[in-house]
Amino acid sequence: MDNKTYSIYVFMDNNGIPFYVGKTSDIKTRIRTHKYHLRYKTKRSNYPKYNKLRKLINDNISNFEKYFKTIESGLTYEQGNENEINLIKEYKINGVKLTNLTDGGDGNIASIPGLSNKLSKIHKGRKVSIETRKRISDGLKGKPKSDEHKKNLSIAWETREPMKKESFIKRSITSTGNINIKKYKCTSSEGIEYITEKGLTYFCKQHNLTQSNMHKVSVGERKHHKGWKCKLIE
């Protein structure tokens, strides 16, 4: 049972007209999260609500609270969902243009039909500049982080949404045979040769073999696994 209390809040423009409705169980943390996405390039920083808010605050994050307003607090989870949905619906009926990508409640971006494919097409084939690649490379080399950078990383870590077990299993299933693909020549105990097309993990699942043992065979740590031989070919 969810014992948290929830609040409904809005982003408003200079005329006090709402352009985004949100729900949270922790206003202070949510404000920090919004500010983080406004200041840094993240997967969410280009959402419509942030693009509009960024223009309003004029790159001055201290102006954020001017456009943020808590509508109601002390709600149960069910009340929060219901009130958020009703408020979004009421605004839309009255002609208020919102930047919300869902209708509120338990809705999330992943539930929007076709959005995932649309975003994928937008980013597909996008080239990264030499300067950007160099910055990424410098960051991977262990470039010292400033105290402010460390603080922002801490905020991002504290406010992250943990992956559900079901999502983790689903990702594992969908990625097997589709990423990090290497080709192996596998020879059965009967001398039948196979060339893997979707990687060693996928092949082992099809033939009731243990991937880790077959990998050991491929690198010479074992002579065979259940009579099977294995060799990396590319």
C-alpha positions as CSV (number, residue, x, y, z in Angstrom):
1,M,0.0,0.0,0.0
2,D,1.3,3.5,-0.9
3,N,1.3,5.7,2.2
4,K,2.8,8.7,0.5
5,T,0.9,11.9,0.0
6,Y,0.9,13.5,-3.4
7,S,0.7,17.0,-4.7
8,I,-0.5,18.5,-8.0
9,Y,1.5,21.4,-9.5
10,V,1.7,23.4,-12.7
11,F,4.1,25.4,-14.8
12,M,2.6,28.8,-15.7
13,D,3.6,31.5,-18.3
14,N,4.0,35.2,-17.7
15,N,0.2,35.6,-17.8
16,G,-0.4,33.0,-15.1
17,I,-1.8,30.5,-17.7
18,P,-0.8,26.9,-17.0
19,F,1.1,25.0,-19.8
20,Y,2.0,21.8,-17.8
21,V,0.4,19.8,-15.1
22,G,2.4,17.4,-12.9
23,K,2.0,15.1,-9.9
24,T,4.6,14.2,-7.3
25,S,5.1,12.8,-3.8
26,D,8.1,15.0,-3.1
27,I,7.9,18.6,-4.3
28,K,11.4,19.6,-3.3
29,T,13.0,16.6,-5.1
30,R,10.8,17.2,-8.2
31,I,11.9,20.8,-8.4
32,R,15.5,19.8,-8.2
33,T,14.9,17.3,-11.0
34,H,13.2,19.9,-13.2
35,K,16.0,22.3,-12.7
36,Y,18.5,19.6,-13.6
37,H,16.8,18.9,-16.9
38,L,16.6,22.6,-17.6
39,R,20.4,23.2,-17.1
40,Y,21.9,20.0,-18.6
41,K,21.4,17.9,-21.8
42,T,19.5,14.8,-20.8
43,K,17.0,12.5,-22.5
44,R,14.2,14.7,-21.1
45,S,15.7,18.2,-21.5
46,N,14.1,18.7,-24.9
47,Y,10.6,17.8,-23.8
48,P,8.1,20.6,-24.8
49,K,7.6,21.7,-21.2
50,Y,11.3,22.3,-20.7
51,N,11.7,24.1,-24.0
52,K,9.0,26.5,-23.2
53,L,10.1,27.0,-19.6
54,R,13.7,27.6,-20.7
55,K,12.6,30.5,-22.7
56,L,10.5,32.0,-19.9
57,I,13.3,31.8,-17.3
58,N,15.7,33.3,-19.8
59,D,18.6,30.9,-18.8
60,N,18.3,32.2,-15.2
61,I,17.5,29.1,-13.1
62,S,16.7,31.3,-10.1
63,N,13.6,32.4,-11.9
64,F,12.2,28.9,-11.9
65,E,9.9,29.3,-8.8
66,K,8.2,32.2,-10.5
67,Y,6.6,29.8,-13.0
68,F,6.0,26.9,-10.6
69,K,2.9,26.7,-8.5
70,T,1.6,23.9,-6.2
71,I,-2.2,23.5,-6.8
72,E,-3.1,21.0,-4.0
73,S,-1.3,18.7,-1.6
74,G,-2.0,15.9,0.9
75,L,-3.6,13.6,-1.7
76,T,-3.6,9.8,-1.8
77,Y,-2.1,8.1,-4.8
78,E,-5.5,7.4,-6.3
79,Q,-6.7,11.0,-5.6
80,G,-3.5,12.4,-7.1
81,N,-4.0,10.4,-10.3
82,E,-7.7,11.3,-10.5
83,N,-7.2,15.0,-9.8
84,E,-4.3,15.3,-12.3
85,I,-6.4,13.6,-15.0
86,N,-9.4,15.8,-14.3
87,L,-7.3,19.0,-14.2
88,I,-5.6,18.3,-17.5
89,K,-9.0,17.5,-19.0
90,E,-10.6,20.7,-17.6
91,Y,-7.8,22.9,-19.0
92,K,-8.0,21.3,-22.4
93,I,-11.8,21.7,-22.5
94,N,-11.3,25.4,-21.7
95,G,-8.8,25.8,-24.6
96,V,-5.6,25.9,-22.5
97,K,-2.7,24.5,-24.5
98,L,-0.7,22.1,-22.4
99,T,2.7,20.6,-23.1
100,N,1.8,17.3,-21.3
101,L,2.5,14.3,-23.5
102,T,0.0,12.1,-21.7
103,D,-3.4,12.6,-20.1
104,G,-2.1,12.2,-16.6
105,G,-2.5,9.6,-14.0
106,D,-0.4,6.5,-14.5
107,G,0.3,7.5,-18.1
108,N,3.9,7.8,-19.2
109,I,5.8,8.5,-22.4
110,A,6.4,4.9,-23.1
111,S,2.7,4.3,-23.3
112,I,2.2,6.8,-26.2
113,P,1.5,4.8,-29.4
114,G,4.2,5.3,-32.0
115,L,6.2,7.8,-30.0
116,S,9.2,5.4,-29.5
117,N,9.5,4.8,-33.3
118,K,9.1,8.5,-34.0
119,L,12.0,9.4,-31.6
120,S,14.1,6.6,-33.1
121,K,13.7,8.0,-36.6
122,I,14.6,11.5,-35.4
123,H,17.9,10.3,-33.9
124,K,18.7,7.7,-36.5
125,G,21.7,8.7,-38.6
126,R,22.4,11.8,-36.6
127,K,26.1,12.5,-36.8
128,V,28.1,13.5,-33.7
129,S,30.6,16.3,-34.3
130,I,34.3,15.8,-33.8
131,E,34.2,18.3,-30.9
132,T,31.4,16.4,-29.2
133,R,33.2,13.1,-29.6
134,K,36.4,14.6,-28.1
135,R,34.4,15.9,-25.1
136,I,32.9,12.4,-24.6
137,S,36.4,10.9,-24.9
138,D,37.9,13.3,-22.4
139,G,35.1,12.5,-20.0
140,L,35.7,8.7,-20.3
141,K,39.4,9.3,-19.6
142,G,38.6,10.2,-16.0
143,K,38.7,14.0,-16.3
144,P,38.4,15.5,-12.8
145,K,34.8,16.5,-12.0
146,S,34.0,19.9,-10.4
147,D,32.1,20.0,-7.1
148,E,29.0,21.3,-8.9
149,H,29.2,18.4,-11.4
150,K,29.4,15.9,-8.5
151,K,26.4,17.5,-6.8
152,N,24.3,17.3,-10.0
153,L,25.3,13.7,-10.5
154,S,24.2,13.0,-7.0
155,I,20.8,14.7,-7.6
156,A,20.3,12.7,-10.8
157,W,21.2,9.4,-9.0
158,E,18.9,10.2,-6.0
159,T,16.0,11.0,-8.3
160,R,16.4,8.2,-10.8
161,E,13.6,5.8,-11.4
162,P,14.6,2.2,-10.6
163,M,14.1,-0.3,-13.4
164,K,11.3,-2.7,-12.6
165,K,12.1,-6.4,-12.6
166,E,9.6,-7.0,-15.4
167,S,11.3,-4.3,-17.5
168,F,14.8,-5.8,-16.8
169,I,13.7,-9.2,-18.0
170,K,11.9,-7.8,-21.0
171,R,15.1,-5.8,-22.0
172,S,17.2,-9.0,-21.6
173,I,14.9,-11.0,-23.8
174,T,14.6,-8.3,-26.6
175,S,18.4,-7.7,-26.6
176,T,19.5,-11.3,-26.8
177,G,20.5,-12.0,-30.4
178,N,20.2,-8.3,-31.4
179,I,23.2,-6.5,-29.9
180,N,26.9,-7.2,-29.5
181,I,26.6,-10.0,-32.1
182,K,29.7,-12.1,-32.8
183,K,29.9,-15.1,-35.1
184,Y,31.0,-18.5,-33.8
185,K,31.5,-21.9,-35.4
186,C,30.0,-24.5,-33.2
187,T,30.5,-28.2,-33.9
188,S,28.2,-30.8,-32.2
189,S,29.3,-34.1,-30.8
190,E,28.1,-35.6,-34.1
191,G,30.4,-33.4,-36.1
192,I,27.7,-31.1,-37.5
193,E,28.9,-27.6,-37.9
194,Y,26.8,-24.5,-37.2
195,I,27.6,-20.8,-37.8
196,T,25.8,-18.6,-35.3
197,E,23.7,-15.8,-36.8
198,K,22.4,-14.2,-33.6
199,G,25.3,-14.6,-31.2
200,L,26.4,-17.3,-28.9
201,T,23.8,-16.7,-26.1
202,Y,20.9,-17.1,-28.6
203,F,22.5,-20.2,-30.1
204,C,23.0,-21.8,-26.7
205,K,19.4,-21.3,-25.7
206,Q,18.3,-23.0,-28.9
207,H,20.5,-26.0,-28.3
208,N,20.2,-26.3,-24.5
209,L,23.8,-25.3,-23.9
210,T,25.4,-23.1,-21.2
211,Q,26.7,-19.9,-22.8
212,S,29.5,-19.4,-20.2
213,N,30.9,-22.9,-20.8
214,M,30.7,-22.6,-24.6
215,H,32.6,-19.3,-24.3
216,K,35.3,-21.0,-22.3
217,V,35.6,-23.6,-25.1
218,S,36.0,-20.8,-27.6
219,V,38.9,-19.2,-25.7
220,G,40.6,-22.5,-24.9
221,E,39.7,-22.8,-21.2
222,R,37.8,-26.0,-21.9
223,K,38.2,-28.7,-24.5
224,H,34.4,-29.1,-25.0
225,H,31.0,-28.6,-23.5
226,K,28.6,-31.5,-23.7
227,G,30.7,-32.7,-26.6
228,W,30.4,-29.4,-28.5
229,K,33.4,-27.5,-29.8
230,C,33.3,-23.7,-30.3
231,K,35.5,-21.2,-32.1
232,L,35.1,-17.4,-32.6
233,I,35.3,-16.6,-36.3
234,E,34.5,-12.9,-36.4
